[in-house]
Amino acid sequence: MTDAITIQNPRNRGGSTGHVLAKRSVTFTEIRNMFGDGHYGTVKAHCDRWQAFVKWCRSEQGPGINDARQIDRKVLADYAAYLRDVVGRGDLAVSTAQNRLSSVNRTMAALRGDQHVKLPSPYKALGMQRSGVRHSVPQGQDREQVKQIVDALCSRDQRRVAAIVLLARATGKRLREAILADLSRLSREAIDLGRINIQDGTKGGRAGASAPRWIAADDHIREALGFAQQVSPVGSRNLIAQHESYLRVLQETIRPARDILHAHNLKGFHELRAAYACERYEQITQHRAPINGGQFCQVDRSLDREARRQISYELGHGRIDVVAAYIGGRA
């Protein structure tokens, strides 16, 4: 068995072998082309999920195939059963399993040029429902831990990533929002208004990216903005140099720094967003967030709901039920 998986493209009338999937399966560039040059993070996610599927196909747990022409609906159903077992053991989240099946569906359709080999519903194939509720305590709540991460990044000449860490923890920004933040505008708002409006790099959604999203500017936010301005490239309003693209920053600056985050027990930037949410819940209710052992949601459900509504607004979500993924659910 070779290190390649091949696939016969039905649109290739000559009968020759179509797409060749290299050792790490389809390359990032190929999947990016398949999905129309989508966002880097989305395309990379599809690539990683497809790679996991190919690895299973070649394994003893899988069908042991190395030719994608042998992938049929039964193979996909067997993969769903395998993922169901992994989820059942607690080694994989339901959402991750569903996303893996969805990516396999999309990649197979793109490679084949048709919809003949797919799972009609990853949700039904797994027979499991996403909980949407956080079950692990967010990392990065301890500001001393955050300081250690920032110091480690600065010592390795990763000052821009350190600024992103500070912004994400202080404001609850997404990674993209922290990178693209208009630092001059936010600093002016923090000084003149005592609050900042998170606009740059936000998701679209129902109200679009221009929907107001004001949060109070405390000392942590002012310090994070001040540091970010210090390390911002010359001539830039944000953390991207004039000669760089957002994709290049992700690939050449953010990706290498992730090992430093992991070495200091931080899975990723999104944990800092959850840490911010937990802190805001405690500030609003004067009680710990449910994921931190707080039981306030059972005592005053009205204030609990108001806290979740406010946090949802500050994080840029349209529904308060999403907040359970950051601070825990209502017991």
QUIKA-V58414 format. One record per residue. N is the residue number from 0. RES is the residue in three letters. PSI is psi in degrees with one decimal (* if undefined). OMEGA is omega as a letter, one per 40 degrees, with the letter a starting at -180 (NA if undefined). Layout:
n->(N & N)
res->(RES & RES)
psi->(PSI & PSI)
omega->(OMEGA & OMEGA)
//
This chain:
n->(0 & 1 & 2 & 3 & 4 & 5 & 6 & 7 & 8 & 9 & 10 & 11 & 12 & 13 & 14 & 15 & 16 & 17 & 18 & 19 & 20 & 21 & 22 & 23 & 24 & 25 & 26 & 27 & 28 & 29 & 30 & 31 & 32 & 33 & 34 & 35 & 36 & 37 & 38 & 39 & 40 & 41 & 42 & 43 & 44 & 45 & 46 & 47 & 48 & 49 & 50 & 51 & 52 & 53 & 54 & 55 & 56 & 57 & 58 & 59 & 60 & 61 & 62 & 63 & 64 & 65 & 66 & 67 & 68 & 69 & 70 & 71 & 72 & 73 & 74 & 75 & 76 & 77 & 78 & 79 & 80 & 81 & 82 & 83 & 84 & 85 & 86 & 87 & 88 & 89 & 90 & 91 & 92 & 93 & 94 & 95 & 96 & 97 & 98 & 99 & 100 & 101 & 102 & 103 & 104 & 105 & 106 & 107 & 108 & 109 & 110 & 111 & 112 & 113 & 114 & 115 & 116 & 117 & 118 & 119 & 120 & 121 & 122 & 123 & 124 & 125 & 126 & 127 & 128 & 129 & 130 & 131 & 132 & 133 & 134 & 135 & 136 & 137 & 138 & 139 & 140 & 141 & 142 & 143 & 144 & 145 & 146 & 147 & 148 & 149 & 150 & 151 & 152 & 153 & 154 & 155 & 156 & 157 & 158 & 159 & 160 & 161 & 162 & 163 & 164 & 165 & 166 & 167 & 168 & 169 & 170 & 171 & 172 & 173 & 174 & 175 & 176 & 177 & 178 & 179 & 180 & 181 & 182 & 183 & 184 & 185 & 186 & 187 & 188 & 189 & 190 & 191 & 192 & 193 & 194 & 195 & 196 & 197 & 198 & 199 & 200 & 201 & 202 & 203 & 204 & 205 & 206 & 207 & 208 & 209 & 210 & 211 & 212 & 213 & 214 & 215 & 216 & 217 & 218 & 219 & 220 & 221 & 222 & 223 & 224 & 225 & 226 & 227 & 228 & 229 & 230 & 231 & 232 & 233 & 234 & 235 & 236 & 237 & 238 & 239 & 240 & 241 & 242 & 243 & 244 & 245 & 246 & 247 & 248 & 249 & 250 & 251 & 252 & 253 & 254 & 255 & 256 & 257 & 258 & 259 & 260 & 261 & 262 & 263 & 264 & 265 & 266 & 267 & 268 & 269 & 270 & 271 & 272 & 273 & 274 & 275 & 276 & 277 & 278 & 279 & 280 & 281 & 282 & 283 & 284 & 285 & 286 & 287 & 288 & 289 & 290 & 291 & 292 & 293 & 294 & 295 & 296 & 297 & 298 & 299 & 300 & 301 & 302 & 303 & 304 & 305 & 306 & 307 & 308 & 309 & 310 & 311 & 312 & 313 & 314 & 315 & 316 & 317 & 318 & 319 & 320 & 321 & 322 & 323 & 324 & 325 & 326 & 327 & 328 & 329 & 330)
res->(MET & THR & ASP & ALA & ILE & THR & ILE & GLN & ASN & PRO & ARG & ASN & ARG & GLY & GLY & SER & THR & GLY & HIS & VAL & LEU & ALA & LYS & ARG & SER & VAL & THR & PHE & THR & GLU & ILE & ARG & ASN & MET & PHE & GLY & ASP & GLY & HIS & TYR & GLY & THR & VAL & LYS & ALA & HIS & CYS & ASP & ARG & TRP & GLN & ALA & PHE & VAL & LYS & TRP & CYS & ARG & SER & GLU & GLN & GLY & PRO & GLY & ILE & ASN & ASP & ALA & ARG & GLN & ILE & ASP & ARG & LYS & VAL & LEU & ALA & ASP & TYR & ALA & ALA & TYR & LEU & ARG & ASP & VAL & VAL & GLY & ARG & GLY & ASP & LEU & ALA & VAL & SER & THR & ALA & GLN & ASN & ARG & LEU & SER & SER & VAL & ASN & ARG & THR & MET & ALA & ALA & LEU & ARG & GLY & ASP & GLN & HIS & VAL & LYS & LEU & PRO & SER & PRO & TYR & LYS & ALA & LEU & GLY & MET & GLN & ARG & SER & GLY & VAL & ARG & HIS & SER & VAL & PRO & GLN & GLY & GLN & ASP & ARG & GLU & GLN & VAL & LYS & GLN & ILE & VAL & ASP & ALA & LEU & CYS & SER & ARG & ASP & GLN & ARG & ARG & VAL & ALA & ALA & ILE & VAL & LEU & LEU & ALA & ARG & ALA & THR & GLY & LYS & ARG & LEU & ARG & GLU & ALA & ILE & LEU & ALA & ASP & LEU & SER & ARG & LEU & SER & ARG & GLU & ALA & ILE & ASP & LEU & GLY & ARG & ILE & ASN & ILE & GLN & ASP & GLY & THR & LYS & GLY & GLY & ARG & ALA & GLY & ALA & SER & ALA & PRO & ARG & TRP & ILE & ALA & ALA & ASP & ASP & HIS & ILE & ARG & GLU & ALA & LEU & GLY & PHE & ALA & GLN & GLN & VAL & SER & PRO & VAL & GLY & SER & ARG & ASN & LEU & ILE & ALA & GLN & HIS & GLU & SER & TYR & LEU & ARG & VAL & LEU & GLN & GLU & THR & ILE & ARG & PRO & ALA & ARG & ASP & ILE & LEU & HIS & ALA & HIS & ASN & LEU & LYS & GLY & PHE & HIS & GLU & LEU & ARG & ALA & ALA & TYR & ALA & CYS & GLU & ARG & TYR & GLU & GLN & ILE & THR & GLN & HIS & ARG & ALA & PRO & ILE & ASN & GLY & GLY & GLN & PHE & CYS & GLN & VAL & ASP & ARG & SER & LEU & ASP & ARG & GLU & ALA & ARG & ARG & GLN & ILE & SER & TYR & GLU & LEU & GLY & HIS & GLY & ARG & ILE & ASP & VAL & VAL & ALA & ALA & TYR & ILE & GLY & GLY & ARG & ALA)
psi->(129.9 & 178.9 & 9.5 & 147.6 & 135.4 & 159.6 & 138.9 & 120.3 & 117.9 & -22.4 & -7.7 & 95.6 & -16.5 & -12.3 & 0.7 & 162.7 & 134.7 & -113.6 & 134.7 & 127.4 & 116.3 & -178.6 & -38.0 & 26.6 & -153.0 & 139.1 & 160.3 & -43.7 & -40.8 & -45.1 & -35.6 & -40.7 & -38.3 & -39.2 & 27.7 & 40.7 & 48.3 & -176.9 & 142.4 & -49.1 & -39.9 & -45.9 & -42.7 & -37.5 & -44.6 & -43.1 & -44.9 & -39.7 & -39.2 & -39.3 & -39.8 & -38.3 & -45.7 & -41.5 & -41.5 & -40.7 & -37.1 & -14.1 & 170.5 & -29.2 & -26.4 & -164.7 & -8.0 & 33.8 & 157.5 & 10.1 & 116.4 & -12.1 & -17.3 & -3.4 & 116.8 & -171.5 & -31.7 & -40.0 & -43.0 & -39.9 & -38.6 & -36.6 & -40.3 & -40.5 & -39.9 & -46.4 & -36.0 & -40.0 & -41.1 & -42.0 & -41.3 & -29.7 & -8.3 & 12.7 & -2.1 & 141.5 & 150.2 & -42.9 & -39.4 & -41.6 & -44.2 & -41.4 & -37.6 & -43.8 & -39.9 & -40.9 & -37.1 & -43.4 & -49.5 & -40.2 & -40.7 & -42.8 & -40.6 & -39.2 & -41.4 & -32.2 & 13.3 & -179.9 & 22.3 & -27.8 & 97.6 & 163.9 & 118.6 & -35.2 & 104.4 & -34.7 & -48.0 & -34.9 & -35.8 & -30.0 & 25.5 & 154.5 & 138.2 & 138.2 & -35.4 & 14.6 & 131.9 & 136.7 & -0.6 & 142.7 & 128.3 & 137.1 & 155.8 & 6.1 & -34.1 & 115.2 & -23.4 & -38.0 & -42.5 & -41.6 & -41.8 & -39.1 & -44.7 & -44.6 & -41.5 & -40.4 & -43.0 & -37.2 & -18.2 & 22.4 & 37.4 & 52.8 & -32.8 & -39.1 & -36.3 & -39.7 & -39.0 & -42.3 & -46.0 & -41.9 & -43.2 & -41.5 & -37.7 & -30.2 & -12.2 & 17.7 & 149.5 & 163.7 & -49.0 & -39.0 & -37.0 & -40.0 & -40.2 & 4.5 & 133.6 & 93.9 & -36.7 & -46.5 & -47.1 & -38.4 & -40.2 & -44.2 & -40.7 & -39.2 & -47.2 & -35.0 & -18.6 & 14.9 & 160.6 & 151.8 & 108.4 & 112.6 & -37.4 & 130.3 & 7.3 & 160.8 & 159.6 & -87.6 & -164.5 & -47.1 & -0.2 & 173.7 & -8.7 & 2.2 & 133.0 & 141.5 & 77.3 & 138.8 & 147.8 & 139.3 & 106.2 & -174.5 & -36.8 & -40.7 & -43.9 & -40.0 & -40.8 & -41.6 & -40.7 & -43.3 & -42.4 & -38.4 & -34.9 & -37.5 & -2.6 & 136.1 & 148.4 & 131.3 & 1.8 & 147.9 & -14.1 & -150.5 & 17.9 & 128.0 & 158.6 & -28.1 & -0.7 & 160.8 & 164.2 & -42.2 & -41.3 & -37.8 & -42.2 & -44.7 & -43.2 & -17.3 & -50.5 & -48.0 & -47.1 & -25.8 & -14.3 & -30.8 & -34.3 & -41.2 & -46.9 & -37.1 & -21.1 & 28.3 & 43.8 & 111.7 & -37.1 & 176.6 & -28.0 & -26.4 & -33.8 & -31.9 & -40.4 & -37.1 & -40.7 & -44.5 & -42.0 & -40.2 & -42.7 & -36.5 & -42.9 & -36.9 & -38.5 & -42.2 & -14.7 & 23.2 & 154.6 & 151.3 & 151.9 & -39.8 & -20.7 & 11.6 & 1.0 & 144.3 & 13.8 & -29.6 & -22.9 & -19.3 & -48.5 & 86.7 & -26.9 & -47.9 & -34.9 & -44.0 & -39.8 & -39.2 & -42.9 & -37.4 & -43.3 & -43.1 & -39.6 & -43.0 & -46.0 & -29.5 & -10.1 & 28.3 & 158.6 & -8.3 & 140.6 & -21.0 & -22.0 & -26.0 & -24.0 & -25.6 & -12.0 & -41.7 & -4.8 & 163.5 & -178.6 & 116.1 & *)
omega->(a & a & a & i & i & i & i & i & a & a & i & a & a & i & i & a & a & a & i & a & a & a & i & a & a & a & i & a & a & a & i & i & i & a & i & i & i & i & a & a & a & a & i & i & i & a & a & a & i & i & i & i & i & i & i & a & a & a & i & i & a & a & i & a & a & a & a & i & i & i & i & a & i & i & i & i & i & i & i & i & i & i & i & i & a & i & a & i & a & a & a & i & i & a & i & i & i & i & i & i & i & i & i & i & a & a & i & i & a & a & a & a & i & a & a & a & a & i & a & a & i & i & a & a & i & a & a & a & i & i & a & a & i & i & i & a & a & i & i & i & i & a & i & i & i & i & i & i & i & i & i & i & a & a & i & i & i & a & i & i & i & i & i & i & a & i & a & a & a & a & a & a & i & i & a & a & i & a & a & a & i & a & i & i & a & i & i & i & a & a & a & a & a & i & a & a & a & a & a & i & a & i & i & i & a & a & a & a & a & a & a & i & a & i & a & a & i & a & i & i & i & i & i & i & i & i & a & i & i & a & i & a & a & i & a & i & a & a & i & i & a & a & a & i & i & i & a & i & i & a & a & a & a & a & a & a & a & i & i & i & a & a & i & i & i & a & a & a & a & i & i & i & i & i & i & a & i & i & a & i & a & i & a & a & a & i & i & i & a & a & i & i & i & a & a & a & i & a & a & a & i & i & i & a & i & i & i & i & a & i & i & i & a & i & i & i & a & a & a & a & i & a & i & i & a & a & a & a & i & a & NA)
//
